[in-house]
């Protein structure tokens, strides 16, 4: 049910341990919160526009240009697109110390995917409609709410529409921001807007390692050269062993062969085959152990194929390349940013739940910079599939929660 602005503000004032916090009584904050609710339909419309601009990982340029223009329209300063393709826009505060608020521009789909958004009742369907078009729309709404309410802040704000969060992007946009940008030493805290649920606060970064395994051999005719080792057969032997690997349930540790490719024809022994493996764990030690099991499974699979075809006096070569390495870590639950996020989620009517995931926050967390990932509001499902959907039910509560998180952090530091 849609809450009127007055009811929402009453909820904010009465639902948390910070009920007497002057922040909730400030006229400029009240105005910003009301604006975000009134701008709900406008924000959803922007989300649709953003979603329909194709932006697979490494192909985010068109969307970056659109968002740079939006940053200009909303009055941010020093707008630029940096080396990896992040869109940056600044809002100066009293201090040079900078709070980063980001959402990612790339989607987890191949080039050529149909990004047109379809409507079925209140539900919106399309690749990337929730992940992370909602985050980008919420980011723009927060920028505009600060402008409309003329809110002054202690920290400077850097708004970022970043590249490289999905797939083999390896968090390269945020990685560059915190490790190579000229202002990296000024970045003191970070929020990534990703996902929908404002009550889910990601404080921990799940560690991820991704490998591309490439097998090569002499190839040949399927009949005339029968007996030569096949890269595809070796891959199958290896993947069969990978599928049987044991992984602990706690701390949660996972593995997945997500892609496989190779061969030229049904009647040809393949000259090459490659597959990609995703390994994850919240525990760095478990991640190392499942990685060692992967190495062993691949080695044994290749050896089995070579031995089975030894009479051919030919053999396969193996190359394993680490193509993504997302560091694990966790922002302390006592950190001011986590406390602010929990307060804000409770204030907007949600039960805060702290969680682990693999998001852009992995990078600052691993470097000791306080960071969380928060939802942009509404309800979403089937992320990373062509059946991805989003429902904008009370979605304004997402940007409200993120805004309050920043303002609470900013007022208490």
C-alpha positions as a Markdown table, in Angstrom:
| # | Residue | x | y | z |
|---|---|---|---|---|
| 1 | Unk | 0.0 | 0.0 | 0.0 |
| 2 | Unk | 1.3 | 3.4 | -0.9 |
| 3 | Unk | 2.3 | 5.5 | 2.1 |
| 4 | Unk | 1.5 | 9.3 | 2.0 |
| 5 | Unk | 4.5 | 11.5 | 2.7 |
| 6 | Unk | 3.3 | 12.5 | 6.1 |
| 7 | Unk | 2.7 | 8.8 | 7.1 |
| 8 | Unk | 6.2 | 7.9 | 5.9 |
| 9 | Unk | 7.8 | 10.7 | 7.9 |
| 10 | Unk | 5.9 | 9.6 | 11.0 |
| 11 | Unk | 7.2 | 6.1 | 10.4 |
| 12 | Unk | 10.7 | 7.5 | 10.1 |
| 13 | Unk | 10.4 | 9.4 | 13.3 |
| 14 | Unk | 9.0 | 6.5 | 15.3 |
| 15 | Unk | 10.6 | 3.3 | 14.1 |
| 16 | Unk | 14.2 | 3.4 | 15.1 |
| 17 | Unk | 16.7 | 3.9 | 17.9 |
| 18 | Unk | 17.4 | 7.3 | 16.4 |
| 19 | Unk | 13.9 | 8.6 | 16.8 |
| 20 | Unk | 15.1 | 11.8 | 18.3 |
| 21 | Unk | 17.7 | 12.3 | 15.6 |
| 22 | Unk | 17.5 | 15.9 | 14.3 |
| 23 | Unk | 18.2 | 14.6 | 10.8 |
| 24 | Unk | 14.6 | 13.4 | 10.4 |
| 25 | Unk | 13.3 | 16.8 | 11.5 |
| 26 | Unk | 15.4 | 18.9 | 9.1 |
| 27 | Unk | 13.2 | 20.6 | 6.6 |
| 28 | Unk | 15.6 | 20.0 | 3.7 |
| 29 | Unk | 15.7 | 16.2 | 4.4 |
| 30 | Unk | 11.9 | 16.1 | 4.7 |
| 31 | Unk | 11.7 | 17.9 | 1.3 |
| 32 | Unk | 14.1 | 15.4 | -0.3 |
| 33 | Unk | 12.2 | 12.4 | 1.0 |
| 34 | Unk | 8.9 | 13.8 | -0.2 |
| 35 | Unk | 10.4 | 14.6 | -3.6 |
| 36 | Unk | 11.6 | 11.0 | -4.1 |
| 37 | Unk | 8.1 | 9.7 | -3.4 |
| 38 | Unk | 6.5 | 12.2 | -5.7 |
| 39 | Unk | 9.0 | 11.4 | -8.4 |
| 40 | Unk | 8.3 | 7.7 | -8.3 |
| 41 | Unk | 6.8 | 7.4 | -11.8 |
| 42 | Unk | 9.5 | 9.7 | -13.3 |
| 43 | Unk | 12.1 | 7.4 | -11.8 |
| 44 | Unk | 10.5 | 4.3 | -13.2 |
| 45 | Unk | 10.3 | 5.9 | -16.6 |
| 46 | Unk | 14.0 | 6.8 | -16.4 |
| 47 | Unk | 14.7 | 3.1 | -15.5 |
| 48 | Unk | 13.0 | 1.9 | -18.7 |
| 49 | Unk | 15.0 | 4.3 | -20.8 |
| 50 | Unk | 18.2 | 3.2 | -19.2 |
| 51 | Unk | 17.4 | -0.4 | -19.5 |
| 52 | Unk | 16.7 | -0.2 | -23.3 |
| 53 | Unk | 20.2 | 1.1 | -24.0 |
| 54 | Unk | 22.3 | -2.0 | -24.8 |
| 55 | Unk | 25.3 | -2.3 | -22.5 |
| 56 | Unk | 26.9 | -5.8 | -22.2 |
| 57 | Unk | 30.1 | -5.8 | -20.3 |
| 58 | Unk | 32.9 | -4.1 | -22.3 |
| 59 | Unk | 30.2 | -2.4 | -24.4 |
| 60 | Unk | 28.8 | 0.2 | -22.1 |
| 61 | Unk | 29.8 | 3.3 | -24.1 |
| 62 | Unk | 26.3 | 4.3 | -25.4 |
| 63 | Unk | 24.8 | 4.1 | -21.9 |
| 64 | Unk | 27.8 | 6.1 | -20.5 |
| 65 | Unk | 27.1 | 9.0 | -22.9 |
| 66 | Unk | 23.4 | 9.1 | -21.9 |
| 67 | Unk | 24.2 | 9.1 | -18.2 |
| 68 | Unk | 26.9 | 11.8 | -18.6 |
| 69 | Unk | 24.2 | 14.0 | -20.1 |
| 70 | Unk | 21.9 | 13.2 | -17.2 |
| 71 | Unk | 24.6 | 14.1 | -14.7 |
| 72 | Unk | 25.0 | 17.5 | -16.5 |
| 73 | Unk | 21.2 | 18.1 | -16.6 |
| 74 | Unk | 21.1 | 17.5 | -12.8 |
| 75 | Unk | 23.8 | 20.0 | -12.1 |
| 76 | Unk | 26.7 | 17.8 | -11.1 |
| 77 | Unk | 30.2 | 19.3 | -11.8 |
| 78 | Unk | 33.5 | 18.1 | -13.3 |
| 79 | Unk | 31.6 | 15.4 | -15.3 |
| 80 | Unk | 33.9 | 13.0 | -17.1 |
| 81 | Unk | 34.2 | 9.5 | -18.5 |
| 82 | Unk | 37.4 | 8.0 | -17.2 |
| 83 | Unk | 39.8 | 5.5 | -18.7 |
| 84 | Unk | 37.8 | 2.3 | -18.2 |
| 85 | Unk | 34.5 | 4.0 | -19.0 |
| 86 | Unk | 33.1 | 5.1 | -15.7 |
| 87 | Unk | 30.9 | 8.2 | -15.7 |
| 88 | Unk | 31.8 | 10.5 | -12.9 |
| 89 | Unk | 30.0 | 13.5 | -11.5 |
| 90 | Unk | 30.8 | 15.5 | -8.4 |
| 91 | Unk | 28.8 | 17.4 | -5.8 |
| 92 | Unk | 31.1 | 19.4 | -3.6 |
| 93 | Unk | 30.8 | 19.3 | 0.2 |
| 94 | Unk | 32.5 | 21.2 | 2.9 |
| 95 | Unk | 35.4 | 18.7 | 2.9 |
| 96 | Unk | 37.5 | 17.1 | 0.3 |
| 97 | Unk | 36.9 | 13.7 | 1.9 |
| 98 | Unk | 34.6 | 12.0 | -0.6 |
| 99 | Unk | 31.7 | 9.6 | -0.3 |
| 100 | Unk | 31.1 | 7.5 | -3.4 |
| 101 | Unk | 27.7 | 6.4 | -4.5 |
| 102 | Unk | 27.6 | 4.1 | -7.5 |
| 103 | Unk | 25.5 | 1.8 | -9.8 |
| 104 | Unk | 26.8 | -0.3 | -12.6 |
| 105 | Unk | 26.1 | 0.3 | -16.3 |
| 106 | Unk | 26.8 | -3.2 | -17.7 |
| 107 | Unk | 24.4 | -6.0 | -18.0 |
| 108 | Unk | 25.0 | -9.8 | -17.9 |
| 109 | Unk | 24.2 | -10.5 | -21.5 |
| 110 | Unk | 25.9 | -11.0 | -24.8 |
| 111 | Unk | 26.1 | -8.3 | -27.5 |
| 112 | Unk | 23.0 | -8.3 | -29.6 |
| 113 | Unk | 20.5 | -9.1 | -26.8 |
| 114 | Unk | 17.1 | -7.5 | -27.3 |
| 115 | Unk | 16.8 | -4.9 | -24.4 |
| 116 | Unk | 13.3 | -3.7 | -25.2 |
| 117 | Unk | 11.2 | -3.5 | -22.1 |
| 118 | Unk | 7.8 | -5.2 | -22.1 |
| 119 | Unk | 5.0 | -4.6 | -19.7 |
| 120 | Unk | 2.7 | -7.2 | -18.2 |
| 121 | Unk | 0.4 | -5.5 | -15.7 |
| 122 | Unk | 2.7 | -3.7 | -13.2 |
| 123 | Unk | 5.6 | -6.0 | -14.1 |
| 124 | Unk | 8.4 | -4.8 | -16.4 |
| 125 | Unk | 10.4 | -7.4 | -18.2 |
| 126 | Unk | 13.7 | -7.1 | -20.0 |
| 127 | Unk | 17.4 | -8.0 | -19.7 |
| 128 | Unk | 18.9 | -5.7 | -17.1 |
| 129 | Unk | 15.6 | -4.1 | -16.1 |
| 130 | Unk | 16.4 | -4.7 | -12.4 |
| 131 | Unk | 20.2 | -5.4 | -12.5 |
| 132 | Unk | 21.2 | -2.7 | -12.6 |
| 133 | Unk | 18.9 | -0.3 | -14.4 |
| 134 | Unk | 17.0 | 0.2 | -11.2 |
| 135 | Unk | 20.2 | 1.1 | -9.4 |
| 136 | Unk | 21.1 | 3.7 | -12.0 |
| 137 | Unk | 17.6 | 5.2 | -12.0 |
| 138 | Unk | 17.8 | 5.4 | -8.2 |
| 139 | Unk | 21.2 | 7.1 | -8.4 |
| 140 | Unk | 19.8 | 9.8 | -10.7 |
| 141 | Unk | 16.8 | 10.3 | -8.4 |
| 142 | Unk | 19.0 | 10.8 | -5.4 |
| 143 | Unk | 21.1 | 13.4 | -7.2 |
| 144 | Unk | 17.9 | 15.3 | -8.1 |
| 145 | Unk | 16.5 | 15.1 | -4.6 |
| 146 | Unk | 19.6 | 16.6 | -3.2 |
| 147 | Unk | 19.4 | 19.4 | -5.8 |
| 148 | Unk | 15.7 | 20.0 | -5.2 |
| 149 | Unk | 16.0 | 20.2 | -1.5 |
| 150 | Unk | 19.3 | 22.2 | -1.6 |
| 151 | Unk | 20.9 | 19.9 | 0.9 |
| 152 | Unk | 24.5 | 20.8 | 1.9 |
| 153 | Unk | 26.8 | 18.1 | 3.1 |
| 154 | Unk | 30.1 | 17.8 | 4.9 |
| 155 | Unk | 31.5 | 15.1 | 2.6 |
| 156 | Unk | 31.9 | 15.7 | -1.1 |
| 157 | Unk | 29.8 | 13.3 | -3.1 |
| 158 | Unk | 31.1 | 11.4 | -6.2 |
| 159 | Unk | 28.3 | 9.8 | -8.2 |
| 160 | Unk | 29.6 | 7.0 | -10.4 |
| 161 | Unk | 27.9 | 5.0 | -13.2 |
| 162 | Unk | 30.6 | 2.3 | -13.3 |
| 163 | Unk | 31.5 | -0.3 | -15.9 |
| 164 | Unk | 32.6 | -3.9 | -15.4 |
| 165 | Unk | 30.5 | -5.3 | -12.5 |
| 166 | Unk | 29.2 | -8.3 | -14.4 |
| 167 | Unk | 30.8 | -11.4 | -15.8 |
| 168 | Unk | 34.4 | -11.0 | -16.8 |
| 169 | Unk | 34.4 | -7.3 | -16.1 |
| 170 | Unk | 36.2 | -8.3 | -12.9 |
| 171 | Unk | 34.9 | -5.1 | -11.1 |
| 172 | Unk | 37.4 | -3.2 | -13.3 |
| 173 | Unk | 35.5 | 0.1 | -13.1 |
| 174 | Unk | 35.5 | 0.4 | -9.3 |
| 175 | Unk | 38.9 | -1.3 | -9.1 |
| 176 | Unk | 40.3 | 1.6 | -11.2 |
| 177 | Unk | 38.5 | 4.1 | -9.1 |
| 178 | Unk | 40.0 | 3.0 | -5.8 |
| 179 | Unk | 43.4 | 1.8 | -7.1 |
| 180 | Unk | 44.4 | 4.1 | -9.9 |
| 181 | Unk | 42.3 | 7.3 | -10.1 |
| 182 | Unk | 44.0 | 10.6 | -9.2 |
| 183 | Unk | 41.6 | 11.1 | -6.2 |
| 184 | Unk | 41.7 | 7.6 | -4.8 |
| 185 | Unk | 43.1 | 8.7 | -1.5 |
| 186 | Unk | 40.1 | 11.0 | -0.9 |
| 187 | Unk | 37.5 | 8.1 | -1.1 |
| 188 | Unk | 36.4 | 7.5 | 2.4 |
| 189 | Unk | 33.2 | 5.4 | 2.0 |
| 190 | Unk | 31.1 | 3.7 | -0.7 |
| 191 | Unk | 27.6 | 2.6 | -1.5 |
| 192 | Unk | 26.8 | 0.5 | -4.5 |
| 193 | Unk | 23.1 | 0.5 | -5.5 |
| 194 | Unk | 22.5 | -3.0 | -6.8 |
| 195 | Unk | 19.5 | -5.3 | -6.4 |
| 196 | Unk | 16.1 | -4.2 | -5.3 |
| 197 | Unk | 15.4 | -5.0 | -1.6 |
| 198 | Unk | 16.2 | -1.9 | 0.6 |
| 199 | Unk | 16.2 | -4.1 | 3.7 |
| 200 | Unk | 19.1 | -6.3 | 2.4 |
| 201 | Unk | 22.4 | -4.7 | 3.2 |
| 202 | Unk | 25.5 | -6.4 | 1.7 |
| 203 | Unk | 28.3 | -5.9 | 4.1 |
| 204 | Unk | 30.5 | -8.8 | 3.0 |
| 205 | Unk | 32.2 | -9.4 | -0.3 |
| 206 | Unk | 32.0 | -13.0 | -1.5 |
| 207 | Unk | 35.4 | -14.0 | -3.0 |
| 208 | Unk | 35.2 | -15.1 | -6.6 |
| 209 | Unk | 37.8 | -16.6 | -8.9 |
| 210 | Unk | 37.0 | -17.3 | -12.6 |
| 211 | Unk | 39.1 | -19.4 | -14.9 |
| 212 | Unk | 39.1 | -19.9 | -18.6 |
| 213 | Unk | 40.4 | -23.4 | -19.4 |
| 214 | Unk | 41.7 | -23.9 | -23.0 |
| 215 | Unk | 42.6 | -27.3 | -24.5 |
| 216 | Unk | 44.3 | -27.7 | -27.9 |
| 217 | Unk | 45.2 | -30.7 | -30.0 |
| 218 | Unk | 46.0 | -31.7 | -33.6 |
| 219 | Unk | 42.4 | -32.1 | -34.7 |
| 220 | Unk | 41.5 | -34.1 | -37.8 |
| 221 | Unk | 38.7 | -36.0 | -39.5 |
| 222 | Unk | 36.3 | -37.8 | -37.2 |
| 223 | Unk | 36.8 | -41.1 | -39.1 |
| 224 | Unk | 40.1 | -40.9 | -40.9 |
| 225 | Unk | 42.0 | -39.6 | -37.9 |
| 226 | Unk | 40.0 | -41.4 | -35.2 |
| 227 | Unk | 42.2 | -42.1 | -32.2 |
| 228 | Unk | 43.7 | -38.7 | -31.9 |
| 229 | Unk | 42.9 | -36.9 | -28.5 |
| 230 | Unk | 40.0 | -34.6 | -28.6 |
| 231 | Unk | 40.0 | -31.3 | -26.6 |
| 232 | Unk | 36.2 | -31.6 | -26.3 |
| 233 | Unk | 36.4 | -35.2 | -24.9 |
| 234 | Unk | 39.1 | -34.0 | -22.5 |
| 235 | Unk | 36.9 | -31.1 | -21.4 |
| 236 | Unk | 34.0 | -33.5 | -20.8 |
| 237 | Unk | 36.3 | -35.7 | -18.7 |
| 238 | Unk | 37.4 | -32.7 | -16.7 |
| 239 | Unk | 33.9 | -31.3 | -16.3 |
| 240 | Unk | 32.7 | -34.6 | -15.1 |
| 241 | Unk | 35.3 | -34.5 | -12.3 |
| 242 | Unk | 34.4 | -30.9 | -11.5 |
| 243 | Unk | 30.8 | -31.8 | -11.2 |
| 244 | Unk | 31.7 | -34.4 | -8.5 |
| 245 | Unk | 33.8 | -32.0 | -6.4 |
| 246 | Unk | 32.7 | -31.6 | -2.8 |
| 247 | Unk | 32.1 | -28.1 | -1.5 |
| 248 | Unk | 31.3 | -27.1 | 2.1 |
| 249 | Unk | 27.8 | -25.8 | 2.8 |
| 250 | Unk | 29.2 | -23.5 | 5.5 |
| 251 | Unk | 30.9 | -21.2 | 4.8 |
| 252 | Unk | 29.0 | -21.4 | 1.5 |
| 253 | Unk | 31.4 | -22.4 | -1.3 |
| 254 | Unk | 30.3 | -23.0 | -4.9 |
| 255 | Unk | 31.5 | -23.9 | -8.3 |
| 256 | Unk | 30.0 | -23.7 | -11.8 |
| 257 | Unk | 31.0 | -24.4 | -15.4 |
| 258 | Unk | 29.1 | -21.6 | -17.1 |
| 259 | Unk | 30.3 | -21.6 | -20.7 |
| 260 | Unk | 31.9 | -24.1 | -23.1 |
| 261 | Unk | 32.9 | -23.6 | -26.7 |
| 262 | Unk | 34.9 | -25.3 | -29.4 |
| 263 | Unk | 35.0 | -27.5 | -32.5 |
| 264 | Unk | 34.3 | -26.7 | -36.1 |
| 265 | Unk | 32.0 | -29.5 | -37.4 |
| 266 | Unk | 30.2 | -32.6 | -36.3 |
| 267 | Unk | 32.6 | -34.7 | -38.4 |
| 268 | Unk | 35.8 | -33.1 | -37.2 |
| 269 | Unk | 37.9 | -33.8 | -34.1 |
| 270 | Unk | 38.1 | -30.4 | -32.5 |
| 271 | Unk | 41.4 | -28.6 | -32.5 |
| 272 | Unk | 40.4 | -26.5 | -29.6 |
| 273 | Unk | 37.9 | -26.4 | -26.7 |
| 274 | Unk | 37.5 | -23.9 | -23.9 |
| 275 | Unk | 35.3 | -23.6 | -20.9 |
| 276 | Unk | 34.9 | -21.1 | -18.1 |
| 277 | Unk | 34.5 | -21.9 | -14.4 |
| 278 | Unk | 33.2 | -19.7 | -11.6 |
| 279 | Unk | 34.4 | -20.4 | -8.0 |
| 280 | Unk | 33.0 | -18.6 | -5.0 |
| 281 | Unk | 33.2 | -18.6 | -1.2 |
| 282 | Unk | 32.9 | -16.1 | 1.6 |
| 283 | Unk | 35.9 | -17.8 | 3.1 |
| 284 | Unk | 39.3 | -17.2 | 1.4 |
| 285 | Unk | 40.7 | -20.5 | 2.6 |
| 286 | Unk | 37.7 | -22.4 | 1.2 |
| 287 | Unk | 38.1 | -20.6 | -2.1 |
| 288 | Unk | 41.8 | -21.6 | -2.3 |
| 289 | Unk | 40.8 | -25.2 | -1.6 |
| 290 | Unk | 38.1 | -25.4 | -4.2 |
| 291 | Unk | 40.6 | -23.8 | -6.6 |
| 292 | Unk | 43.1 | -26.6 | -5.9 |
| 293 | Unk | 40.3 | -29.2 | -6.6 |
| 294 | Unk | 39.6 | -27.5 | -9.9 |
| 295 | Unk | 43.3 | -27.7 | -10.9 |
| 296 | Unk | 43.3 | -31.4 | -10.1 |
| 297 | Unk | 40.1 | -32.2 | -11.9 |
| 298 | Unk | 41.3 | -30.5 | -15.1 |
| 299 | Unk | 44.8 | -32.1 | -14.9 |
| 300 | Unk | 43.2 | -35.6 | -14.5 |
| 301 | Unk | 40.7 | -35.0 | -17.3 |
| 302 | Unk | 43.5 | -34.1 | -19.8 |
| 303 | Unk | 45.7 | -36.9 | -18.6 |
| 304 | Unk | 42.9 | -39.4 | -19.1 |
| 305 | Unk | 42.2 | -38.3 | -22.7 |
| 306 | Unk | 45.9 | -38.3 | -23.6 |
| 307 | Unk | 46.4 | -41.7 | -22.1 |
| 308 | Unk | 43.4 | -43.1 | -23.9 |
| 309 | Unk | 44.7 | -41.9 | -27.2 |
| 310 | Unk | 48.4 | -42.5 | -26.6 |
| 311 | Unk | 48.7 | -44.8 | -29.6 |
| 312 | Unk | 48.2 | -41.7 | -31.9 |
| 313 | Unk | 51.5 | -40.4 | -30.5 |
| 314 | Unk | 49.8 | -37.0 | -30.3 |
| 315 | Unk | 48.7 | -35.1 | -27.1 |
| 316 | Unk | 46.7 | -32.1 | -25.9 |
| 317 | Unk | 48.1 | -28.9 | -24.4 |
| 318 | Unk | 46.4 | -27.2 | -21.5 |
| 319 | Unk | 46.2 | -23.5 | -20.6 |
| 320 | Unk | 44.4 | -22.2 | -17.5 |
| 321 | Unk | 44.0 | -18.5 | -17.2 |
| 322 | Unk | 42.6 | -16.6 | -14.2 |
| 323 | Unk | 40.2 | -14.1 | -15.8 |
| 324 | Unk | 38.6 | -12.7 | -12.8 |
| 325 | Unk | 39.6 | -12.4 | -9.1 |
| 326 | Unk | 37.2 | -10.6 | -6.8 |
| 327 | Unk | 38.6 | -10.4 | -3.3 |
| 328 | Unk | 36.7 | -11.5 | -0.2 |
| 329 | Unk | 36.2 | -9.3 | 2.9 |
| 330 | Unk | 33.7 | -7.7 | 5.2 |
| 331 | Unk | 32.8 | -4.3 | 6.5 |
| 332 | Unk | 32.5 | -4.5 | 10.3 |
| 333 | Unk | 28.9 | -4.4 | 11.6 |
| 334 | Unk | 30.0 | -1.7 | 14.0 |
| 335 | Unk | 31.2 | 0.5 | 11.1 |
| 336 | Unk | 29.4 | 3.9 | 10.9 |
| 337 | Unk | 28.2 | 3.1 | 7.4 |
| 338 | Unk | 26.7 | -0.2 | 8.4 |
| 339 | Unk | 25.0 | 1.3 | 11.4 |
| 340 | Unk | 23.7 | 4.1 | 9.2 |
| 341 | Unk | 22.4 | 1.7 | 6.6 |
| 342 | Unk | 20.6 | -0.4 | 9.3 |
| 343 | Unk | 19.1 | 2.7 | 10.8 |
| 344 | Unk | 17.9 | 3.9 | 7.5 |
| 345 | Unk | 16.4 | 0.6 | 6.5 |
| 346 | Unk | 14.5 | 0.4 | 9.8 |
| 347 | Unk | 13.4 | 4.0 | 9.4 |
| 348 | Unk | 11.8 | 3.3 | 6.0 |
| 349 | Unk | 9.9 | 0.3 | 7.4 |
| 350 | Unk | 12.3 | -2.6 | 6.6 |
| 351 | Unk | 13.9 | -5.2 | 8.8 |
| 352 | Unk | 17.6 | -4.9 | 8.1 |
| 353 | Unk | 19.3 | -8.1 | 7.0 |
| 354 | Unk | 23.1 | -8.2 | 6.6 |
| 355 | Unk | 24.4 | -10.4 | 3.9 |
| 356 | Unk | 27.3 | -11.5 | 1.7 |
| 357 | Unk | 27.4 | -11.2 | -2.1 |
| 358 | Unk | 29.8 | -10.4 | -4.9 |
| 359 | Unk | 29.3 | -6.8 | -5.9 |
| 360 | Unk | 31.3 | -3.7 | -6.6 |
| 361 | Unk | 31.7 | -3.2 | -2.8 |
| 362 | Unk | 34.2 | -6.1 | -2.8 |
| 363 | Unk | 37.0 | -3.8 | -4.0 |
| 364 | Unk | 36.7 | -1.0 | -1.3 |
| 365 | Unk | 36.0 | -3.6 | 1.4 |
| 366 | Unk | 39.2 | -5.5 | 0.5 |
| 367 | Unk | 41.1 | -2.2 | 0.8 |
| 368 | Unk | 39.7 | -1.3 | 4.2 |
| 369 | Unk | 37.3 | 1.4 | 2.9 |
| 370 | Unk | 33.8 | 1.1 | 4.6 |
| 371 | Unk | 31.4 | -0.1 | 1.9 |
| 372 | Unk | 27.9 | -1.6 | 1.6 |
| 373 | Unk | 25.6 | -2.5 | -1.3 |
| 374 | Unk | 22.0 | -1.6 | -1.0 |
| 375 | Unk | 18.8 | -2.2 | -3.1 |
| 376 | Unk | 17.3 | 0.4 | -5.3 |
| 377 | Unk | 13.7 | -0.4 | -4.3 |
| 378 | Unk | 10.8 | -2.4 | -5.7 |
| 379 | Unk | 10.9 | -6.2 | -6.3 |
| 380 | Unk | 12.9 | -8.0 | -8.9 |
| 381 | Unk | 13.6 | -11.6 | -10.1 |
| 382 | Unk | 15.2 | -13.8 | -12.7 |
| 383 | Unk | 18.3 | -11.6 | -12.8 |
| 384 | Unk | 20.9 | -12.6 | -15.5 |
| 385 | Unk | 18.2 | -14.3 | -17.5 |
| 386 | Unk | 16.1 | -13.2 | -20.5 |
| 387 | Unk | 13.1 | -13.6 | -18.2 |
| 388 | Unk | 14.4 | -10.9 | -15.8 |
| 389 | Unk | 11.5 | -8.9 | -14.3 |
| 390 | Unk | 10.9 | -5.9 | -12.0 |
| 391 | Unk | 7.9 | -4.6 | -10.1 |
| 392 | Unk | 8.0 | -1.0 | -8.9 |
| 393 | Unk | 6.0 | -1.6 | -5.8 |
| 394 | Unk | 6.7 | 1.2 | -3.3 |
| 395 | Unk | 10.0 | 1.5 | -5.1 |
| 396 | Unk | 10.6 | 5.1 | -3.9 |
| 397 | Unk | 11.6 | 3.5 | -0.6 |
| 398 | Unk | 14.9 | 2.4 | -2.2 |
| 399 | Unk | 16.4 | 5.7 | -3.0 |
| 400 | Unk | 15.0 | 7.1 | 0.3 |
| 401 | Unk | 16.8 | 4.5 | 2.2 |
| 402 | Unk | 20.1 | 5.0 | 0.4 |
| 403 | Unk | 19.8 | 8.8 | 0.8 |
| 404 | Unk | 19.1 | 8.5 | 4.5 |
| 405 | Unk | 22.1 | 6.2 | 4.9 |
| 406 | Unk | 24.4 | 8.7 | 3.4 |
| 407 | Unk | 23.0 | 11.7 | 5.3 |
| 408 | Unk | 23.2 | 9.8 | 8.6 |
| 409 | Unk | 26.8 | 8.8 | 7.9 |
| 410 | Unk | 27.6 | 12.4 | 6.8 |
| 411 | Unk | 26.0 | 13.9 | 9.9 |
| 412 | Unk | 27.9 | 11.7 | 12.4 |
| 413 | Unk | 31.4 | 11.7 | 11.0 |
